[in-house]
């Protein structure tokens, strides 16, 4: 895992975890985006579905913006105003 607090958190910090442990880790990442502790978070293509599953269940789902990257990866940011 590579941590760069100016740019965000990169890598698979929940690699090897499953079920509830993985979902807790994703929730922590999303909470850190929400509070501004992370400015963005890069999700690899192979982790997208697990990450999205947790994201869409949040009440503040519309505040997250996912920017598609080459190869199917997604860069997530938290917005000050919800998407339409």
C-alpha positions in Angstrom: 0.0 0.0 0.0 1.2 3.5 -0.9 0.0 6.4 1.1 0.3 9.9 -0.2 -2.0 12.2 1.9 -1.9 15.0 -0.7 -3.1 12.7 -3.5 -4.9 10.0 -1.5 -4.5 6.3 -0.9 -3.5 3.9 -3.6 -3.4 0.1 -3.7 -5.4 -2.8 -2.4 -5.4 -2.3 1.3 -8.1 -4.9 1.8 -6.4 -7.6 -0.4 -6.8 -11.0 1.1 -9.7 -10.0 3.3 -13.2 -11.2 2.6 -16.7 -10.6 3.7 -17.3 -8.3 6.6 -13.6 -7.4 7.1 -13.3 -6.2 3.4 -16.6 -4.2 3.7 -15.4 -2.5 6.9 -12.1 -1.6 5.1 -14.0 -0.1 2.2 -16.3 1.8 4.5 -13.3 3.2 6.3 -11.8 4.4 3.0 -15.2 6.0 2.0 -15.4 7.7 5.4 -11.9 9.1 5.0 -12.9 10.5 1.6 -16.0 12.1 3.2 -14.0 13.8 6.0 -11.4 15.0 3.6 -8.6 13.0 5.2 -8.2 11.5 1.7 -8.7 13.7 -1.4 -9.1 10.7 -3.7 -8.9 7.0 -3.8 -7.8 4.8 -6.7 -9.7 1.5 -7.2 -8.3 -1.2 -9.4 -10.6 -2.8 -11.9 -10.5 -6.2 -10.1 -11.7 -4.5 -6.9 -14.4 -2.3 -8.5 -17.5 -4.5 -7.9 -16.7 -5.0 -4.2 -16.0 -1.3 -3.7 -19.2 -0.2 -5.6 -21.3 -2.7 -3.6 -20.5 -0.9 -0.4 -20.6 2.6 -2.0 -24.1 2.4 -3.4 -25.6 1.5 0.0 -24.4 4.7 1.6 -26.8 7.6 2.2 -24.2 10.0 0.8 -23.7 7.9 -2.4 -24.4 10.9 -4.7 -21.5 12.9 -3.2 -19.0 10.4 -4.6 -17.6 10.9 -8.1 -16.0 8.0 -9.9 -13.7 9.0 -12.7 -13.0 6.1 -15.1 -9.3 5.4 -15.9 -7.6 3.4 -18.5 -8.0 -0.3 -18.0 -11.2 -0.1 -16.0 -9.8 1.4 -12.9 -11.7 4.2 -11.1 -10.5 7.2 -9.2 -13.0 8.3 -6.5 -13.4 11.7 -5.0 -15.9 13.2 -2.5 -17.8 16.3 -3.7 -19.1 19.2 -1.7 -22.5 19.0 -3.4 -24.3 15.8 -4.6 -24.3 14.8 -8.2 -27.6 15.2 -10.0 
